[in-house]
C-alpha cells in the first residue's frame, strides 16, 4: 500500500496544473497599485529586505502547495477507504476532507466581492464554520471507538 501511495503522490506532483492569474489580478485598481509600487521603487531593496525576514514557508505560492493538497486529499481518502469496514463513522472523515478541499478552491479561484463586501476569502471563512461540527463529531466517535475497543494491558495515551 505504501508503494501505491508513493506512486499516487508522484503522479499528483507531475500532473499539477500551472498557476494562472486570479480575477483579482485583472482588476484596474490592483493593477494601478502595482504600477505605482513599481514607479516608486517599493519593489527594490525595501521589499527584498522584508522578504528576507519572512519564514521560508511564506515564499510558497499556490502552485507549490497544490500538489501537497492533492497528496493530503488522496492520503486521507485512502485512510477512510481502508477503515470503512471497521469504522461505521468513516464517512464523516471523508466528507470533512472533501468539503475542506472543495472549499479551498474559494482561496484559489478568486472573484470580485459580492455586494462589495463578501470576497472569496470572506466566503471561505464563512463556509468552513459548519465543517468543524462534522469534524468534531468524527473525533468524538473515533475516541469512543478507541475506548470501547481498548485491549487489556494496552494503554491509549
Buried (B, 14 or more C-beta within 10 A) or exposed (E): EEEEBEEBBEBBEEEBEEEEEBEBEEEEEEEEEEEEEEEEEEEEEEEEEEEEEEEEEEEEEEEEBBBBBBBBBBBBBBBBEEBEEEBEBBEBBBBBBBBBBEBBEBBBEBEEEEEEEEBBEEBBEEBBEEBEEBBEEBBEBBEEBEEEEEEEEEEEE
